[in-house]
Amino acid sequence: MMIKGYACQEKGGRLEPFEYDPGELAADEVEVEVEFCGICHSDLAMMDNDWEMSSYPFVPGHEAIGKVVAVGNRVSEARMGQRVGVGWQSSSCDRCKNCGVGKESLCLNENEVGQTIVGRNGAWADRVRVQSGWAVPIPDALDPSLAGPLMCAGTTVWSPIRHYGVRPGMETAVLGVGGLGHLAVQFLAKMGTQVTGLSTSRSKEKQTRELGATDFIATKESPEDLKKAAGRFDFMISTVSADVKWDDYIEALSPGGTLVICGIPDGAIQFIPFPLIVGEKSIGGGRAGSPSDTQEMLEFCATHDIAPMCEQFAIEDIDRAVQHVRDGKARYRAVVAL
């Protein structure tokens, strides 16, 4: 059976209708009939070969929601018809020490680990394939038309929040209230922390407070407010892709506080080490989590009525939708309906 999708034929090319033969379904895989799929900046980076690992023709899409319509011969038939989500990572080795303790996203056998849109076709198509463990069940309480971005943006901020031990009562901050940041604000608020939104201007203040933030600092309009926050935050998560004055944000950490970087800055991260040392502060990285991390996040969203803010497009309008995201106009995620 041919899979029908939209592919770019060359670096930075337009998306065009495309069909391909996926071959035989692997024994440990499921095939998912795609209902909705988000548009992530990682899709655009792969379309443009920014990371020098794209191959063409290329079908993007790694924030998919759909139903299992076929299973490999090592996968339970009980999964047939199940609504699932598919994110960035599509497989893991299931035998290394990290896979053995629920850290499949940190699988040590990198040469075997599959990414949904690296070396294979993604979910801007009627169907997509993924190792069964990475097809994460979607709770009935979640709107499938909105859930797609949770599979990348959501798990990318949820996982470090959990892995770095955020607890109720902490003072937390979210640097960059956009596609990832607006979800981090909701997670941290519903977890019982006191959340501060950090953004360059006050244009997002009202909405950030509506999402659960108890404070807001406009870092460029009111830089003095950031200076006043010195020593305040137990945990800060950065979702920005721009370079910032990292020393200012390290200064805002409380003694023993942690800054987690999820967004990918344009250049090298530079900072003065002395405040980090004397304050026993730390800087860490955060990435999309394991299937169990993502499942926990989805259940949390279902329980606390958390959803991404999405703009909807038909798959036939995929080029317009992609340009909308490229232009930075999406508030805060874009989703296509297949």
MIMARZA-870521 format. One record per residue (C-alpha): residue in one letter; x, y, z. Coordinates in nm, 4 decimals. Example, Ala and Ser with C-alpha at 12.3 -4.5 7.8 and 13.67 -1.06 7.14 Angstrom:
<atoms>
res=A	px=1.2300	py=-0.4500	pz=0.7800
res=S	px=1.3670	py=-0.1060	pz=0.7140
</atoms>
This chain:
<atoms>
res=M	px=0.0000	py=0.0000	pz=0.0000
res=M	px=0.1357	py=0.3402	pz=-0.0971
res=I	px=0.1568	py=0.6191	pz=0.1612
res=K	px=0.0486	py=0.9610	pz=0.0383
res=G	px=0.1968	py=1.2764	pz=0.1856
res=Y	px=0.3675	py=1.6068	pz=0.1150
res=A	px=0.7405	py=1.6241	pz=0.0520
res=C	px=1.0037	py=1.8774	pz=-0.0455
res=Q	px=1.2280	py=1.7501	pz=-0.3232
res=E	px=1.5279	py=1.9653	pz=-0.2375
res=K	px=1.6725	py=2.1835	pz=0.0371
res=G	px=1.4239	py=2.4582	pz=0.1211
res=G	px=1.1898	py=2.3434	pz=-0.1559
res=R	px=0.8138	py=2.3751	pz=-0.1711
res=L	px=0.6011	py=2.0932	pz=-0.0414
res=E	px=0.4405	py=1.8852	pz=-0.3128
res=P	px=0.2108	py=1.5788	pz=-0.3130
res=F	px=0.4259	py=1.2671	pz=-0.2847
res=E	px=0.3671	py=0.8918	pz=-0.2696
res=Y	px=0.6051	py=0.6218	pz=-0.1515
res=D	px=0.6045	py=0.2509	pz=-0.0808
res=P	px=0.6952	py=0.1948	pz=0.2876
res=G	px=0.7743	py=-0.1723	pz=0.2378
res=E	px=0.6948	py=-0.4436	pz=0.4892
res=L	px=0.5970	py=-0.3340	pz=0.8387
res=A	px=0.8732	py=-0.4213	pz=1.0867
res=A	px=0.7901	py=-0.6773	pz=1.3530
res=D	px=0.8083	py=-0.4229	pz=1.6390
res=E	px=0.6356	py=-0.1347	pz=1.4592
res=V	px=0.2845	py=0.0000	pz=1.4272
res=E	px=0.1382	py=0.1934	pz=1.1383
res=V	px=-0.0632	py=0.4985	pz=1.2370
res=E	px=-0.3338	py=0.6599	pz=1.0268
res=V	px=-0.2631	py=1.0283	pz=1.0846
res=E	px=-0.5499	py=1.2569	pz=1.1868
res=F	px=-0.3567	py=1.5693	pz=1.2908
res=C	px=0.0073	py=1.6742	pz=1.2915
res=G	px=0.1826	py=1.9796	pz=1.4295
res=I	px=0.4340	py=2.2007	pz=1.2526
res=C	px=0.7523	py=2.2317	pz=1.4566
res=H	px=1.0590	py=2.4469	pz=1.3892
res=S	px=1.2543	py=2.1200	pz=1.3790
res=D	px=1.0516	py=2.0273	pz=1.0695
res=L	px=1.1608	py=2.3519	pz=0.9064
res=A	px=1.5238	py=2.2924	pz=1.0054
res=M	px=1.5083	py=1.9503	pz=0.8416
res=M	px=1.3412	py=2.0899	pz=0.5294
res=D	px=1.6273	py=2.3399	pz=0.5030
res=N	px=1.8960	py=2.0846	pz=0.5998
res=D	px=2.0145	py=2.3168	pz=0.8769
res=W	px=2.1578	py=2.0200	pz=1.0665
res=E	px=2.3119	py=1.8573	pz=0.7584
res=M	px=2.1315	py=1.5257	pz=0.8040
res=S	px=1.8336	py=1.5640	pz=0.5694
res=S	px=1.7738	py=1.3498	pz=0.2622
res=Y	px=1.5312	py=1.4209	pz=-0.0179
res=P	px=1.2530	py=1.3761	pz=-0.1097
res=F	px=1.1610	py=1.4485	pz=0.2506
res=V	px=0.8226	py=1.4198	pz=0.4252
res=P	px=0.8296	py=1.6270	pz=0.7484
res=G	px=0.6040	py=1.5914	pz=1.0523
res=H	px=0.6741	py=1.4564	pz=1.4018
res=E	px=0.3869	py=1.5795	pz=1.6201
res=A	px=0.1284	py=1.3311	pz=1.4997
res=I	px=-0.2006	py=1.2108	pz=1.6419
res=G	px=-0.3780	py=0.9173	pz=1.4799
res=K	px=-0.5084	py=0.5637	pz=1.5141
res=V	px=-0.3167	py=0.2394	pz=1.4868
res=V	px=-0.4280	py=0.0593	pz=1.1715
res=A	px=-0.1605	py=-0.2114	pz=1.1426
res=V	px=0.0770	py=-0.3879	pz=1.3815
res=G	px=0.3955	py=-0.5881	pz=1.3339
res=N	px=0.3973	py=-0.9557	pz=1.4249
res=R	px=0.5595	py=-0.8883	pz=1.7635
res=V	px=0.3007	py=-0.6246	pz=1.8614
res=S	px=-0.0245	py=-0.7069	pz=2.0411
res=E	px=-0.3386	py=-0.6947	pz=1.8276
res=A	px=-0.4960	py=-0.5089	pz=2.1202
res=R	px=-0.3285	py=-0.1934	pz=1.9937
res=M	px=-0.5370	py=-0.1905	pz=1.6780
res=G	px=-0.7658	py=0.1129	pz=1.6698
res=Q	px=-0.5885	py=0.2832	pz=1.9611
res=R	px=-0.5416	py=0.6593	pz=1.9287
res=V	px=-0.1745	py=0.7402	pz=1.9800
res=G	px=0.0751	py=1.0208	pz=1.9534
res=V	px=0.4076	py=1.0081	pz=1.7681
res=G	px=0.6907	py=1.2482	pz=1.8514
res=W	px=1.0492	py=1.3178	pz=1.7456
res=Q	px=1.1999	py=0.9839	pz=1.8427
res=S	px=1.0717	py=0.6744	pz=1.6642
res=S	px=1.2684	py=0.3899	pz=1.8256
res=S	px=1.5230	py=0.2777	pz=2.0837
res=C	px=1.7388	py=-0.0324	pz=2.1224
res=D	px=1.5523	py=-0.1614	pz=2.4337
res=R	px=1.8637	py=-0.3352	pz=2.5670
res=C	px=2.1136	py=-0.0713	pz=2.6838
res=K	px=2.1296	py=0.0392	pz=3.0479
res=N	px=1.9287	py=0.3556	pz=2.9816
res=C	px=1.6508	py=0.1767	pz=2.7965
res=G	px=1.6396	py=-0.0711	pz=3.0849
res=V	px=1.5479	py=0.1978	pz=3.3385
res=G	px=1.2936	py=0.3963	pz=3.1377
res=K	px=1.5382	py=0.6412	pz=2.9799
res=E	px=1.4830	py=0.5316	pz=2.6206
res=S	px=1.5210	py=0.8889	pz=2.4976
res=L	px=1.8860	py=0.8610	pz=2.6066
res=C	px=1.9418	py=0.5274	pz=2.4321
res=L	px=2.3154	py=0.4586	pz=2.4138
res=N	px=2.3050	py=0.2881	pz=2.0750
res=E	px=2.2755	py=0.6035	pz=1.8701
res=N	px=2.3374	py=0.4236	pz=1.5432
res=E	px=2.0214	py=0.2211	pz=1.5999
res=V	px=1.7971	py=0.4930	pz=1.7399
res=G	px=1.5427	py=0.6189	pz=1.4893
res=Q	px=1.4109	py=0.9719	pz=1.4680
res=T	px=1.0717	py=1.0122	pz=1.3070
res=I	px=1.1967	py=1.2465	pz=1.0330
res=V	px=1.5669	py=1.1576	pz=1.0127
res=G	px=1.6377	py=0.9044	pz=0.7396
res=R	px=1.2683	py=0.8214	pz=0.7110
res=N	px=0.9416	py=0.9888	pz=0.6155
res=G	px=0.7334	py=1.1722	pz=0.8712
res=A	px=0.3689	py=1.2403	pz=0.9430
res=W	px=0.2634	py=1.5106	pz=0.6974
res=A	px=0.1107	py=1.2095	pz=0.5292
res=D	px=-0.1900	py=0.9826	pz=0.5626
res=R	px=0.0178	py=0.7263	pz=0.7532
res=V	px=0.3391	py=0.7059	pz=0.9546
res=R	px=0.5295	py=0.4168	pz=1.1106
res=V	px=0.6976	py=0.4004	pz=1.4508
res=Q	px=0.8317	py=0.1421	pz=1.6965
res=S	px=0.5298	py=0.0395	pz=1.9037
res=G	px=0.6705	py=0.1648	pz=2.2335
res=W	px=0.7007	py=0.5141	pz=2.0896
res=A	px=0.3348	py=0.5254	pz=1.9842
res=V	px=0.2031	py=0.6719	pz=2.3097
res=P	px=-0.1682	py=0.6292	pz=2.3934
res=I	px=-0.3689	py=0.9521	pz=2.3993
res=P	px=-0.6122	py=0.9917	pz=2.6939
res=D	px=-0.9766	py=1.0201	pz=2.5893
res=A	px=-1.0067	py=1.3529	pz=2.7720
res=L	px=-0.7587	py=1.5236	pz=2.5363
res=D	px=-0.8813	py=1.6899	pz=2.2163
res=P	px=-0.6907	py=1.5075	pz=1.9389
res=S	px=-0.6931	py=1.8199	pz=1.7208
res=L	px=-0.4850	py=2.0007	pz=1.9851
res=A	px=-0.2721	py=1.7202	pz=2.1263
res=G	px=-0.0106	py=1.6951	pz=1.8500
res=P	px=0.2285	py=1.9641	pz=1.9808
res=L	px=0.2371	py=1.7884	pz=2.3176
res=M	px=0.4341	py=1.5095	pz=2.1487
res=C	px=0.7323	py=1.7415	pz=2.0923
res=A	px=0.6928	py=2.0848	pz=2.2517
res=G	px=0.5078	py=1.9418	pz=2.5503
res=T	px=0.7399	py=1.6556	pz=2.6365
res=T	px=1.0462	py=1.8749	pz=2.5714
res=V	px=0.9576	py=2.1045	pz=2.8621
res=W	px=0.7780	py=1.8483	pz=3.0792
res=S	px=1.0681	py=1.6039	pz=3.0965
res=P	px=1.3284	py=1.8418	pz=3.2435
res=I	px=1.0707	py=1.9785	pz=3.4872
res=R	px=1.0335	py=1.6239	pz=3.6184
res=H	px=1.3958	py=1.5145	pz=3.5825
res=Y	px=1.5356	py=1.8159	pz=3.7702
res=G	px=1.3044	py=1.7672	pz=4.0676
res=V	px=1.0696	py=2.0636	pz=4.0507
res=R	px=0.8360	py=2.0608	pz=4.3530
res=P	px=0.5287	py=2.2551	pz=4.4676
res=G	px=0.6145	py=2.5812	pz=4.6391
res=M	px=0.9269	py=2.6476	pz=4.4334
res=E	px=0.9891	py=2.9823	pz=4.2642
res=T	px=1.0194	py=2.9041	pz=3.8937
res=A	px=1.0640	py=3.1018	pz=3.5733
res=V	px=1.0081	py=3.0409	pz=3.2031
res=L	px=1.2385	py=3.2284	pz=2.9658
res=G	px=1.0535	py=3.2742	pz=2.6376
res=V	px=0.6738	py=3.2420	pz=2.6329
res=G	px=0.6204	py=3.0876	pz=2.2904
res=G	px=0.5513	py=2.7441	pz=2.1473
res=L	px=0.7336	py=2.5609	pz=2.4269
res=G	px=0.7178	py=2.8285	pz=2.6940
res=H	px=0.3390	py=2.8662	pz=2.7043
res=L	px=0.3165	py=2.4960	pz=2.7894
res=A	px=0.5918	py=2.5183	pz=3.0519
res=V	px=0.4013	py=2.7996	pz=3.2245
res=Q	px=0.0899	py=2.5825	pz=3.2445
res=F	px=0.2792	py=2.2777	pz=3.3719
res=L	px=0.4644	py=2.4700	pz=3.6417
res=A	px=0.1515	py=2.6536	pz=3.7558
res=K	px=-0.0562	py=2.3355	pz=3.7837
res=M	px=0.2295	py=2.1677	pz=3.9721
res=G	px=0.1934	py=2.4302	pz=4.2443
res=T	px=0.4986	py=2.6479	pz=4.1813
res=Q	px=0.5068	py=3.0261	pz=4.1681
res=V	px=0.5768	py=3.0910	pz=3.7993
res=T	px=0.7269	py=3.4042	pz=3.6464
res=G	px=0.7181	py=3.4596	pz=3.2711
res=L	px=1.0313	py=3.6177	pz=3.1222
res=S	px=0.9912	py=3.7832	pz=2.7823
res=T	px=1.1499	py=4.0783	pz=2.6065
res=S	px=0.8356	py=4.2964	pz=2.6126
res=R	px=0.5038	py=4.3143	pz=2.7941
res=S	px=0.3047	py=4.2125	pz=2.4860
res=K	px=0.2550	py=3.8604	pz=2.6238
res=E	px=0.2047	py=3.9516	pz=2.9888
res=K	px=-0.1749	py=3.9291	pz=3.0021
res=Q	px=-0.1840	py=3.5943	pz=2.8262
res=T	px=0.1025	py=3.4549	pz=3.0351
res=R	px=-0.0816	py=3.5419	pz=3.3548
res=E	px=-0.3988	py=3.3822	pz=3.2173
res=L	px=-0.1980	py=3.0637	pz=3.1645
res=G	px=-0.1103	py=3.0592	pz=3.5343
res=A	px=0.1917	py=3.2834	pz=3.5872
res=T	px=0.1907	py=3.4846	pz=3.9076
res=D	px=0.4501	py=3.7357	pz=3.7861
res=F	px=0.6008	py=3.8642	pz=3.4631
res=I	px=0.9267	py=4.0394	pz=3.3802
res=A	px=0.9822	py=4.2251	pz=3.0532
res=T	px=1.3562	py=4.1727	pz=3.0258
res=K	px=1.4248	py=4.4458	pz=2.7681
res=E	px=1.1530	py=4.6947	pz=2.8531
res=S	px=1.2271	py=4.6738	pz=3.2266
res=P	px=1.5789	py=4.5308	pz=3.2708
res=E	px=1.5878	py=4.6684	pz=3.6242
res=D	px=1.3152	py=4.4187	pz=3.7214
res=L	px=1.5398	py=4.1297	pz=3.6184
res=K	px=1.8216	py=4.2721	pz=3.8303
res=K	px=1.5816	py=4.2960	pz=4.1263
res=A	px=1.5095	py=3.9236	pz=4.0823
res=A	px=1.8693	py=3.8270	pz=4.1724
res=G	px=1.8769	py=3.5097	pz=4.3828
res=R	px=1.5050	py=3.4437	pz=4.3379
res=F	px=1.4396	py=3.1394	pz=4.1189
res=D	px=1.4897	py=2.7790	pz=4.2253
res=F	px=1.4342	py=2.6570	pz=3.8694
res=M	px=1.4384	py=2.8325	pz=3.5329
res=I	px=1.3712	py=2.6792	pz=3.1932
res=S	px=1.4881	py=2.8528	pz=2.8767
res=T	px=1.2942	py=2.7897	pz=2.5561
res=V	px=1.4475	py=3.0686	pz=2.3473
res=S	px=1.6535	py=3.0087	pz=2.0350
res=A	px=1.8258	py=3.3480	pz=2.0489
res=D	px=2.1444	py=3.4369	pz=2.2317
res=V	px=2.0830	py=3.6182	pz=2.5605
res=K	px=2.2959	py=3.7585	pz=2.8407
res=W	px=2.3201	py=3.4323	pz=3.0310
res=D	px=2.4943	py=3.5951	pz=3.3268
res=D	px=2.1763	py=3.7919	pz=3.4033
res=Y	px=1.9702	py=3.4740	pz=3.4271
res=I	px=2.2310	py=3.2831	pz=3.6276
res=E	px=2.2294	py=3.5769	pz=3.8680
res=A	px=1.8507	py=3.5393	pz=3.9027
res=L	px=1.8876	py=3.1798	pz=4.0260
res=S	px=1.8685	py=3.1145	pz=4.3968
res=P	px=2.1604	py=2.9370	pz=4.5663
res=G	px=2.1438	py=2.5777	pz=4.4437
res=G	px=1.9116	py=2.6821	pz=4.1619
res=T	px=1.9097	py=2.5267	pz=3.8155
res=L	px=1.8862	py=2.6760	pz=3.4671
res=V	px=1.7716	py=2.4215	pz=3.2068
res=I	px=1.8224	py=2.5005	pz=2.8388
res=C	px=1.5679	py=2.3491	pz=2.5995
res=G	px=1.5817	py=2.6024	pz=2.3157
res=I	px=1.8869	py=2.5920	pz=2.0904
res=P	px=2.0715	py=2.9275	pz=2.0986
res=D	px=2.2291	py=3.0652	pz=1.7825
res=G	px=2.5827	py=3.0524	pz=1.9182
res=A	px=2.8008	py=2.9317	pz=2.2030
res=I	px=2.6729	py=2.9863	pz=2.5551
res=Q	px=2.9114	py=3.2090	pz=2.7491
res=F	px=2.8923	py=3.3050	pz=3.1157
res=I	px=3.1083	py=3.4097	pz=3.4074
res=P	px=3.1652	py=3.0975	pz=3.6183
res=F	px=3.2152	py=3.2633	pz=3.9596
res=P	px=2.8412	py=3.3154	pz=4.0434
res=L	px=2.7773	py=2.9547	pz=3.9408
res=I	px=3.0485	py=2.8297	pz=4.1736
res=V	px=2.9804	py=3.0366	pz=4.4842
res=G	px=2.6058	py=2.9850	pz=4.4584
res=E	px=2.6329	py=2.6124	pz=4.3858
res=K	px=2.4083	py=2.6753	pz=4.0875
res=S	px=2.3854	py=2.4496	pz=3.7853
res=I	px=2.3120	py=2.4602	pz=3.4133
res=G	px=2.1596	py=2.1573	pz=3.2410
res=G	px=2.0022	py=2.0485	pz=2.9185
res=G	px=1.6474	py=1.9386	pz=2.8532
res=R	px=1.5020	py=1.7351	pz=2.5683
res=A	px=1.1965	py=1.5352	pz=2.4680
res=G	px=1.1500	py=1.2499	pz=2.7102
res=S	px=1.0919	py=0.8779	pz=2.7052
res=P	px=0.7523	py=0.7203	pz=2.6311
res=S	px=0.6827	py=0.6986	pz=3.0054
res=D	px=0.7680	py=1.0683	pz=3.0495
res=T	px=0.5366	py=1.1578	pz=2.7638
res=Q	px=0.2569	py=0.9342	pz=2.8924
res=E	px=0.2808	py=1.0984	pz=3.2344
res=M	px=0.2668	py=1.4418	pz=3.0704
res=L	px=-0.0405	py=1.3509	pz=2.8653
res=E	px=-0.2214	py=1.2222	pz=3.1741
res=F	px=-0.1275	py=1.5403	pz=3.3613
res=C	px=-0.2713	py=1.7495	pz=3.0770
res=A	px=-0.5915	py=1.5446	pz=3.0771
res=T	px=-0.6313	py=1.5802	pz=3.4544
res=H	px=-0.5569	py=1.9531	pz=3.4671
res=D	px=-0.7216	py=2.0618	pz=3.1405
res=I	px=-0.3953	py=2.1736	pz=2.9793
res=A	px=-0.3706	py=2.2113	pz=2.6021
res=P	px=-0.1470	py=2.3887	pz=2.3524
res=M	px=-0.2809	py=2.7046	pz=2.1944
res=C	px=-0.3091	py=2.6023	pz=1.8286
res=E	px=-0.3973	py=2.7453	pz=1.4911
res=Q	px=-0.5550	py=2.4939	pz=1.2547
res=F	px=-0.4838	py=2.4414	pz=0.8841
res=A	px=-0.5941	py=2.1864	pz=0.6268
res=I	px=-0.3140	py=1.9693	pz=0.4884
res=E	px=-0.3846	py=2.1166	pz=0.1445
res=D	px=-0.2732	py=2.4527	pz=0.2875
res=I	px=0.0539	py=2.3105	pz=0.4214
res=D	px=0.2759	py=2.5591	pz=0.2341
res=R	px=0.0810	py=2.8541	pz=0.3743
res=A	px=0.0905	py=2.7005	pz=0.7199
res=V	px=0.4683	py=2.6469	pz=0.7009
res=Q	px=0.5230	py=3.0066	pz=0.5918
res=H	px=0.3039	py=3.1228	pz=0.8806
res=V	px=0.5359	py=2.9412	pz=1.1204
res=R	px=0.8501	py=3.0640	pz=0.9421
res=D	px=0.7261	py=3.4216	pz=0.9787
res=G	px=0.6862	py=3.3761	pz=1.3539
res=K	px=0.3125	py=3.4416	pz=1.3392
res=A	px=0.1852	py=3.1197	pz=1.4960
res=R	px=0.0265	py=3.1664	pz=1.8390
res=Y	px=0.1588	py=2.9429	pz=1.9602
res=R	px=0.1573	py=2.6219	pz=1.7556
res=A	px=0.0246	py=2.5317	pz=1.4109
res=V	px=-0.1529	py=2.2027	pz=1.3390
res=V	px=-0.2636	py=2.0525	pz=1.0082
res=A	px=-0.5639	py=1.8235	pz=0.9729
res=L	px=-0.5102	py=1.5295	pz=0.7420
</atoms>
